[in-house]
């Protein structure tokens, strides 16, 4: 109920009026039945604009920290994330990864749309980074198509670290569904999972034209932070 109210009566109409988002390829999203929408990740607002522009209910897997904040800001964030269909997951790995898979399968089992960012985190510089194989395993276990989605200019509208968005248009480009039924029964084969993941990332790169980096975004960010600290230490 909260999701419907926010999308169609409260936040949705305001966002559409102010930012005038555009979308192409929406015909590739099935009218009914489950599917995974795999998107590049440029800004925190990606999880808002994509569901806003689709007629169907859509849920994103979101890091659990968004749901555990304290005080008025933490409560407001938690309420907003739940109201917009976000589902908390623990990204620490191990048993948490299995729990995330089960959560995703519950959404897919209801016949709903599930949004996932295969890069695992936001791009630190607008480039497209190496995909995590969890998405591939979800797709093979659930036996559903993966639909590539490219967000456009959301990082310019609200860059990492910014608190207020710029008033500008943002867009979404949806590609043709990818069918991985040829790998049925191979969801535990790590070479197959890497192959499926790389195929998804190639589709995203071709759809959006982003420069591709064969490295995990989180690792790139960590190395950049370490190099920044080292440089600061050298000149201090």
C-alpha positions as a Markdown table, in Angstrom:
| # | Residue | x | y | z |
|---|---|---|---|---|
| 1 | Unk | 0.0 | 0.0 | 0.0 |
| 2 | Unk | 2.8 | 2.4 | 0.9 |
| 3 | Unk | 4.6 | 1.5 | -2.3 |
| 4 | Unk | 1.5 | 2.4 | -4.4 |
| 5 | Unk | 0.8 | 5.6 | -2.6 |
| 6 | Unk | 4.4 | 6.9 | -2.9 |
| 7 | Unk | 4.7 | 5.8 | -6.6 |
| 8 | Unk | 1.3 | 7.1 | -7.9 |
| 9 | Unk | 0.2 | 9.8 | -5.5 |
| 10 | Unk | 3.0 | 11.4 | -3.5 |
| 11 | Unk | 6.6 | 11.1 | -4.7 |
| 12 | Unk | 6.2 | 9.7 | -8.2 |
| 13 | Unk | 4.2 | 12.6 | -9.7 |
| 14 | Unk | 6.6 | 15.1 | -8.3 |
| 15 | Unk | 9.7 | 13.4 | -9.6 |
| 16 | Unk | 8.2 | 13.0 | -13.1 |
| 17 | Unk | 7.2 | 16.7 | -13.1 |
| 18 | Unk | 10.6 | 18.0 | -11.9 |
| 19 | Unk | 13.1 | 15.7 | -13.6 |
| 20 | Unk | 11.0 | 14.6 | -16.6 |
| 21 | Unk | 12.7 | 11.1 | -16.8 |
| 22 | Unk | 12.6 | 9.3 | -20.2 |
| 23 | Unk | 12.7 | 5.6 | -20.9 |
| 24 | Unk | 13.2 | 3.4 | -24.0 |
| 25 | Unk | 12.8 | -0.3 | -24.6 |
| 26 | Unk | 10.1 | -0.7 | -22.0 |
| 27 | Unk | 8.4 | -3.2 | -24.3 |
| 28 | Unk | 11.2 | -5.7 | -23.4 |
| 29 | Unk | 9.8 | -5.9 | -19.8 |
| 30 | Unk | 7.2 | -8.7 | -19.7 |
| 31 | Unk | 3.6 | -7.7 | -18.8 |
| 32 | Unk | 3.5 | -10.5 | -16.3 |
| 33 | Unk | 5.7 | -13.1 | -14.8 |
| 34 | Unk | 9.1 | -12.9 | -13.1 |
| 35 | Unk | 12.3 | -11.4 | -14.5 |
| 36 | Unk | 15.5 | -10.0 | -13.3 |
| 37 | Unk | 16.4 | -6.4 | -14.4 |
| 38 | Unk | 20.2 | -6.1 | -14.2 |
| 39 | Unk | 21.3 | -2.5 | -14.2 |
| 40 | Unk | 24.5 | -0.4 | -14.1 |
| 41 | Unk | 24.7 | 1.6 | -11.0 |
| 42 | Unk | 25.6 | 5.3 | -11.1 |
| 43 | Unk | 23.7 | 6.9 | -8.3 |
| 44 | Unk | 21.5 | 6.1 | -5.3 |
| 45 | Unk | 18.5 | 7.4 | -7.2 |
| 46 | Unk | 18.8 | 4.6 | -9.7 |
| 47 | Unk | 16.6 | 2.5 | -7.4 |
| 48 | Unk | 13.9 | 5.2 | -7.5 |
| 49 | Unk | 13.7 | 6.2 | -11.1 |
| 50 | Unk | 13.6 | 2.7 | -12.7 |
| 51 | Unk | 10.6 | 1.4 | -10.7 |
| 52 | Unk | 8.9 | 4.8 | -11.2 |
| 53 | Unk | 9.0 | 4.4 | -15.0 |
| 54 | Unk | 7.6 | 0.8 | -15.0 |
| 55 | Unk | 3.9 | -0.1 | -14.7 |
| 56 | Unk | 4.7 | -3.2 | -12.7 |
| 57 | Unk | 5.8 | -3.5 | -9.1 |
| 58 | Unk | 9.5 | -3.9 | -8.8 |
| 59 | Unk | 11.9 | -4.6 | -5.9 |
| 60 | Unk | 15.6 | -3.9 | -5.5 |
| 61 | Unk | 18.0 | -5.7 | -3.2 |
| 62 | Unk | 19.5 | -3.0 | -1.0 |
| 63 | Unk | 22.3 | -3.1 | 1.5 |
| 64 | Unk | 21.0 | -3.7 | 5.1 |
| 65 | Unk | 22.7 | -0.5 | 6.4 |
| 66 | Unk | 19.8 | 1.5 | 4.9 |
| 67 | Unk | 17.4 | -0.2 | 7.2 |
| 68 | Unk | 19.3 | 0.1 | 10.5 |
| 69 | Unk | 20.0 | 3.8 | 10.9 |
| 70 | Unk | 19.2 | 5.6 | 14.2 |
| 71 | Unk | 17.3 | 8.7 | 14.9 |
| 72 | Unk | 14.8 | 10.6 | 12.7 |
| 73 | Unk | 17.0 | 10.4 | 9.6 |
| 74 | Unk | 17.5 | 6.6 | 10.1 |
| 75 | Unk | 13.8 | 6.1 | 10.6 |
| 76 | Unk | 12.9 | 8.1 | 7.6 |
| 77 | Unk | 15.4 | 6.3 | 5.4 |
| 78 | Unk | 14.1 | 2.9 | 6.6 |
| 79 | Unk | 10.5 | 4.0 | 6.0 |
| 80 | Unk | 11.4 | 5.3 | 2.5 |
| 81 | Unk | 13.3 | 2.2 | 1.5 |
| 82 | Unk | 10.5 | -0.2 | 2.5 |
| 83 | Unk | 7.9 | 2.0 | 1.0 |
| 84 | Unk | 9.7 | 2.0 | -2.4 |
| 85 | Unk | 10.0 | -1.8 | -2.5 |
| 86 | Unk | 13.6 | -2.1 | -1.4 |
| 87 | Unk | 14.6 | -5.4 | 0.3 |
| 88 | Unk | 17.5 | -5.5 | 2.9 |
| 89 | Unk | 20.3 | -7.9 | 2.3 |
| 90 | Unk | 23.6 | -8.6 | 4.2 |
| 91 | Unk | 26.5 | -8.2 | 1.7 |
| 92 | Unk | 29.2 | -9.6 | 4.0 |
| 93 | Unk | 29.4 | -12.9 | 2.0 |
| 94 | Unk | 29.3 | -16.5 | 3.2 |
| 95 | Unk | 26.0 | -17.5 | 4.7 |
| 96 | Unk | 24.8 | -13.9 | 4.0 |
| 97 | Unk | 25.1 | -14.6 | 0.2 |
| 98 | Unk | 22.9 | -17.6 | 0.5 |
| 99 | Unk | 20.3 | -15.6 | 2.5 |
| 100 | Unk | 20.4 | -12.9 | -0.3 |
| 101 | Unk | 19.7 | -15.6 | -2.9 |
| 102 | Unk | 16.8 | -17.0 | -0.9 |
| 103 | Unk | 15.4 | -13.5 | -0.5 |
| 104 | Unk | 15.7 | -12.9 | -4.3 |
| 105 | Unk | 14.0 | -16.2 | -5.0 |
| 106 | Unk | 11.0 | -15.2 | -2.8 |
| 107 | Unk | 10.5 | -12.1 | -4.9 |
| 108 | Unk | 10.8 | -14.0 | -8.2 |
| 109 | Unk | 8.6 | -16.8 | -6.8 |
| 110 | Unk | 5.8 | -14.3 | -6.5 |
| 111 | Unk | 6.1 | -13.6 | -10.2 |
| 112 | Unk | 7.5 | -10.1 | -9.6 |
| 113 | Unk | 10.3 | -8.1 | -11.1 |
| 114 | Unk | 13.6 | -8.0 | -9.2 |
| 115 | Unk | 16.3 | -5.4 | -9.8 |
| 116 | Unk | 19.9 | -6.1 | -9.2 |
| 117 | Unk | 23.2 | -4.2 | -9.7 |
| 118 | Unk | 25.7 | -6.8 | -10.9 |
| 119 | Unk | 28.6 | -4.4 | -10.1 |
| 120 | Unk | 27.6 | -4.8 | -6.4 |
| 121 | Unk | 28.0 | -1.1 | -5.7 |
| 122 | Unk | 27.9 | 2.3 | -7.4 |
| 123 | Unk | 30.5 | 3.1 | -10.0 |
| 124 | Unk | 33.1 | 5.5 | -8.5 |
| 125 | Unk | 33.7 | 7.2 | -11.8 |
| 126 | Unk | 30.9 | 6.5 | -14.3 |
| 127 | Unk | 32.7 | 3.5 | -15.8 |
| 128 | Unk | 31.2 | 0.0 | -15.9 |
| 129 | Unk | 33.0 | -2.4 | -13.6 |
| 130 | Unk | 33.3 | -6.2 | -13.4 |
| 131 | Unk | 30.1 | -8.0 | -12.4 |
| 132 | Unk | 29.6 | -10.2 | -9.4 |
| 133 | Unk | 28.4 | -13.8 | -10.1 |
| 134 | Unk | 25.5 | -13.8 | -7.6 |
| 135 | Unk | 23.2 | -12.5 | -10.2 |
| 136 | Unk | 24.0 | -15.3 | -12.6 |
| 137 | Unk | 23.3 | -17.9 | -9.9 |
| 138 | Unk | 19.9 | -16.3 | -9.1 |
| 139 | Unk | 19.0 | -16.3 | -12.8 |
| 140 | Unk | 19.9 | -20.0 | -13.3 |
| 141 | Unk | 18.3 | -21.2 | -10.1 |
| 142 | Unk | 15.1 | -19.2 | -10.7 |
| 143 | Unk | 15.0 | -20.0 | -14.5 |
| 144 | Unk | 14.0 | -16.5 | -15.4 |
| 145 | Unk | 15.3 | -14.1 | -18.1 |
| 146 | Unk | 17.8 | -11.3 | -17.3 |
| 147 | Unk | 16.9 | -7.9 | -18.8 |
| 148 | Unk | 19.8 | -5.4 | -19.1 |
| 149 | Unk | 19.1 | -1.8 | -18.1 |
| 150 | Unk | 21.3 | 1.2 | -18.5 |
| 151 | Unk | 20.7 | 4.3 | -16.3 |
| 152 | Unk | 21.7 | 7.5 | -18.0 |
| 153 | Unk | 23.0 | 10.7 | -16.3 |
| 154 | Unk | 21.8 | 9.8 | -12.8 |
| 155 | Unk | 25.4 | 10.3 | -11.6 |
| 156 | Unk | 25.4 | 13.8 | -13.0 |
| 157 | Unk | 22.1 | 14.5 | -11.3 |
| 158 | Unk | 23.2 | 13.2 | -7.9 |
| 159 | Unk | 26.9 | 12.3 | -7.8 |
| 160 | Unk | 28.4 | 10.3 | -4.9 |
| 161 | Unk | 28.8 | 12.5 | -1.9 |
| 162 | Unk | 26.2 | 15.1 | -3.1 |
| 163 | Unk | 23.3 | 15.8 | -0.8 |
| 164 | Unk | 21.0 | 17.7 | -3.3 |
| 165 | Unk | 20.2 | 16.6 | -6.8 |
| 166 | Unk | 20.6 | 18.9 | -9.9 |
| 167 | Unk | 17.4 | 19.6 | -11.8 |
| 168 | Unk | 17.9 | 17.8 | -15.1 |
| 169 | Unk | 16.6 | 14.9 | -17.1 |
| 170 | Unk | 17.7 | 11.4 | -16.5 |
| 171 | Unk | 17.0 | 8.3 | -18.6 |
| 172 | Unk | 16.8 | 4.6 | -18.8 |
| 173 | Unk | 17.5 | 2.2 | -21.7 |
| 174 | Unk | 16.1 | -1.3 | -21.5 |
| 175 | Unk | 17.6 | -4.0 | -23.7 |
| 176 | Unk | 16.3 | -7.3 | -25.0 |
| 177 | Unk | 16.0 | -10.2 | -22.4 |
| 178 | Unk | 18.9 | -12.6 | -22.1 |
| 179 | Unk | 18.0 | -16.3 | -22.0 |
| 180 | Unk | 20.4 | -18.6 | -20.1 |
| 181 | Unk | 18.2 | -21.7 | -20.2 |
| 182 | Unk | 21.1 | -23.5 | -22.0 |
| 183 | Unk | 22.9 | -23.6 | -18.6 |
| 184 | Unk | 20.1 | -25.3 | -16.7 |
| 185 | Unk | 21.4 | -27.4 | -13.9 |
| 186 | Unk | 24.9 | -25.7 | -13.9 |
| 187 | Unk | 24.2 | -23.0 | -11.3 |
| 188 | Unk | 27.0 | -24.4 | -9.1 |
| 189 | Unk | 29.6 | -24.3 | -11.8 |
| 190 | Unk | 31.8 | -21.3 | -11.2 |
| 191 | Unk | 33.0 | -21.1 | -14.8 |
| 192 | Unk | 29.4 | -21.1 | -16.0 |
| 193 | Unk | 28.5 | -18.4 | -13.5 |
| 194 | Unk | 31.4 | -16.2 | -14.6 |
| 195 | Unk | 30.5 | -16.7 | -18.3 |
| 196 | Unk | 26.9 | -15.8 | -17.7 |
| 197 | Unk | 27.9 | -12.7 | -15.7 |
| 198 | Unk | 30.3 | -11.6 | -18.3 |
| 199 | Unk | 27.6 | -11.9 | -21.0 |
| 200 | Unk | 25.4 | -9.7 | -18.9 |
| 201 | Unk | 28.1 | -7.1 | -18.5 |
| 202 | Unk | 28.9 | -7.1 | -22.3 |
| 203 | Unk | 25.2 | -6.5 | -22.9 |
| 204 | Unk | 25.2 | -3.6 | -20.5 |
| 205 | Unk | 28.4 | -2.1 | -22.1 |
| 206 | Unk | 27.0 | -2.4 | -25.6 |
| 207 | Unk | 23.7 | -0.9 | -24.5 |
| 208 | Unk | 25.1 | 2.1 | -22.8 |
| 209 | Unk | 28.5 | 2.6 | -24.3 |
| 210 | Unk | 30.3 | 2.9 | -20.9 |
| 211 | Unk | 34.0 | 2.2 | -20.7 |
| 212 | Unk | 34.5 | -1.2 | -19.1 |
| 213 | Unk | 36.9 | -1.9 | -16.3 |
| 214 | Unk | 37.8 | -5.6 | -15.7 |
| 215 | Unk | 38.0 | -5.0 | -11.9 |
| 216 | Unk | 35.4 | -5.0 | -9.1 |
| 217 | Unk | 34.3 | -1.5 | -8.3 |
| 218 | Unk | 34.7 | -2.0 | -4.6 |
| 219 | Unk | 38.3 | -3.1 | -5.1 |
| 220 | Unk | 39.0 | -0.1 | -7.3 |
| 221 | Unk | 37.6 | 2.2 | -4.7 |
| 222 | Unk | 39.6 | 0.6 | -1.9 |
| 223 | Unk | 42.8 | 0.9 | -3.8 |
| 224 | Unk | 42.1 | 4.5 | -4.7 |
| 225 | Unk | 41.5 | 5.3 | -1.1 |
| 226 | Unk | 44.7 | 3.6 | 0.0 |
| 227 | Unk | 46.7 | 5.5 | -2.6 |
| 228 | Unk | 45.1 | 8.8 | -1.5 |
| 229 | Unk | 46.0 | 8.1 | 2.1 |
| 230 | Unk | 49.6 | 7.2 | 1.1 |
| 231 | Unk | 49.9 | 10.4 | -0.9 |
| 232 | Unk | 48.6 | 12.5 | 1.9 |
| 233 | Unk | 51.0 | 10.9 | 4.3 |
| 234 | Unk | 53.9 | 11.6 | 2.0 |
| 235 | Unk | 53.2 | 15.3 | 1.7 |
| 236 | Unk | 52.1 | 15.9 | 5.3 |
